[in-house]
Amino acid sequence: MLYINKNLILNENIKNREIRLSGEDSRIIRTDEALKMARERDLDLVMVSPNAKPPVCKIMDYSKYLYEQSKKLKLAKKNQKVVVLKEVRLSPTIEDHDINIKANNAKKFLSNGDKVKVSIRFRGRQNNNTQMGKKVLEAFVDKIGELGTIEKAPQLEGRNMFMILGPKK
């Protein structure tokens, strides 16, 4: 996660006697000299690394630095892809036509780049015959075809059996 550090120490708030100036003329100098150099260029003296011995400072335009950091942050947010997990519920006694409809919905989700969780709930006596559920999930994967891949194989948790499908890359 990117964030903008607005808590940098700058100009007269730097209390150290000596600092390491980074940039084109990297050397250890007194703080008042560095401040004088920054003022001559109409720039700010910014403490980049306060934990170093001596602390590292840089001469730069602080407001321009904050602006560039906010632009980088916005660009990183814009390029982020949020993966959504959609769910399709089936039953162990589902008919072929109903599987086709559910598979078409899952194909839409996968083509949009979302993951799909396919779940089956076993009720009453169905809980004794979980093999039926596995066959239904295998038939569902066959209907999906080349659009998705199994990311998490079918597994039984309590009364539910589920698997997770991801979009094919």
matplotlib code that plots the C-alpha trace (Angstrom):
import matplotlib.pyplot as plt

x = [0.0, 1.4, 0.9, 2.2, 4.4, 3.5, 5.3, 8.7, 10.8, 11.9, 13.8, 14.1, 12.5, 15.6, 17.3, 20.5, 23.8, 25.2, 23.4, 24.3, 23.2, 22.1, 21.9, 24.6, 26.9, 26.6, 28.5, 28.3, 27.7, 26.3, 22.5, 22.7, 24.9, 22.5, 19.6, 21.5, 22.1, 18.4, 17.2, 19.6, 17.9, 14.4, 13.9, 13.3, 15.7, 13.8, 14.9, 14.5, 15.9, 15.8, 17.1, 20.5, 23.7, 23.9, 20.3, 20.0, 18.5, 17.7, 17.3, 14.0, 10.7, 8.6, 5.2, 6.2, 7.3, 3.9, 2.1, 4.2, 3.6, -0.2, -0.1, 1.8, -0.8, -3.7, -2.1, -1.5, -5.1, -6.4, -4.3, -5.5, -7.8, -10.3, -11.2, -14.7, -15.9, -19.3, -21.3, -23.4, -25.5, -26.5, -28.3, -27.3, -30.5, -30.3, -31.4, -29.3, -31.2, -30.8, -27.0, -26.8, -28.5, -26.2, -23.1, -24.1, -24.2, -20.8, -19.4, -20.5, -18.8, -15.6, -15.5, -15.7, -12.6, -14.3, -13.8, -16.8, -17.5, -19.7, -21.5, -23.8, -25.8, -26.7, -30.0, -31.2, -30.4, -28.5, -25.6, -24.9, -24.4, -21.8, -20.6, -23.7, -22.5, -19.1, -20.7, -22.8, -19.7, -17.8, -20.7, -20.7, -17.0, -17.6, -20.3, -17.9, -15.3, -12.3, -13.4, -12.4, -9.9, -10.3, -8.4, -9.7, -10.8, -14.2, -14.1, -16.7, -17.2, -20.0, -23.2, -21.7, -19.4, -17.7, -15.0, -13.6, -13.2, -10.9, -10.9, -8.5, -5.6]
y = [0.0, 3.4, 6.4, 9.9, 10.8, 14.3, 14.1, 14.9, 17.4, 20.4, 23.7, 25.2, 22.2, 20.1, 20.2, 18.2, 20.1, 18.1, 16.3, 14.3, 16.1, 13.8, 14.7, 16.0, 17.1, 14.3, 15.2, 15.8, 19.5, 21.7, 22.3, 26.1, 25.8, 23.4, 25.8, 28.7, 26.6, 25.7, 29.3, 30.5, 28.1, 28.9, 25.3, 23.4, 21.3, 18.1, 15.3, 12.1, 9.6, 10.8, 7.5, 7.6, 8.8, 11.6, 12.2, 12.3, 15.5, 16.6, 19.9, 19.9, 21.7, 20.2, 21.1, 19.7, 16.5, 16.1, 16.7, 14.1, 11.6, 12.2, 11.6, 8.3, 7.3, 8.0, 6.2, 3.1, 3.1, 3.5, 0.5, -1.8, -4.6, -5.7, -9.3, -10.1, -13.5, -14.3, -17.3, -19.8, -22.2, -25.7, -28.6, -32.3, -33.1, -30.3, -31.0, -30.5, -27.5, -25.7, -26.5, -24.9, -21.7, -21.5, -22.2, -19.4, -17.0, -18.3, -17.8, -14.1, -13.7, -15.3, -13.3, -10.1, -11.3, -12.3, -15.6, -17.9, -19.9, -22.9, -24.4, -27.2, -27.6, -31.0, -31.4, -34.3, -37.7, -36.0, -35.6, -39.3, -39.2, -36.5, -38.3, -37.0, -33.5, -34.2, -35.4, -32.2, -30.1, -32.0, -31.6, -27.9, -27.6, -29.4, -26.8, -23.9, -25.3, -23.2, -20.0, -21.0, -23.1, -24.8, -22.8, -24.8, -28.4, -29.5, -29.9, -30.7, -28.4, -29.5, -29.6, -27.6, -28.7, -25.9, -25.2, -22.0, -21.2, -18.5, -16.9, -18.4, -16.1]
z = [0.0, -1.0, 1.2, 1.3, 4.3, 5.3, 8.6, 7.2, 9.2, 7.2, 7.3, 10.8, 12.5, 11.9, 15.3, 14.6, 14.4, 11.5, 8.6, 5.6, 2.5, -0.3, -3.9, -6.3, -3.5, -1.0, 2.1, 5.9, 6.6, 9.4, 9.3, 9.1, 6.0, 4.4, 5.2, 3.7, 0.5, 0.3, 0.7, -2.0, -4.4, -3.1, -2.0, 1.2, 3.3, 4.0, 6.5, 4.5, 6.9, 10.6, 12.0, 10.2, 11.9, 11.0, 9.6, 5.8, 4.3, 0.8, -0.8, -2.8, -3.5, -0.8, -2.2, -5.6, -3.9, -2.2, -5.5, -7.3, -4.4, -4.6, -8.4, -7.9, -5.3, -7.6, -10.5, -8.3, -7.2, -10.7, -12.0, -9.2, -10.2, -7.5, -7.7, -6.6, -5.4, -6.9, -5.6, -7.5, -5.4, -6.6, -5.1, -5.3, -7.2, -9.8, -13.3, -16.5, -17.7, -14.4, -14.4, -17.9, -16.6, -13.5, -15.7, -18.1, -15.1, -13.9, -17.5, -17.3, -14.0, -15.2, -18.4, -16.3, -14.4, -11.2, -9.2, -8.7, -5.6, -6.5, -3.4, -2.8, 0.5, 1.6, 3.6, 5.7, 4.1, 1.3, 3.7, 3.6, -0.2, -0.9, -4.1, -5.8, -5.0, -6.5, -9.7, -9.9, -9.5, -12.1, -14.5, -13.7, -14.5, -17.8, -18.8, -18.0, -20.4, -21.2, -19.5, -16.0, -14.0, -10.7, -8.1, -5.1, -5.6, -4.2, -0.5, 2.1, 5.1, 7.4, 5.3, 2.4, -0.5, -2.4, -5.0, -6.3, -10.0, -11.4, -14.8, -17.4, -18.0]

ax = plt.figure().add_subplot(projection="3d")
ax.plot(x, y, z, "-o")
ax.set_aspect("equal")
plt.show()
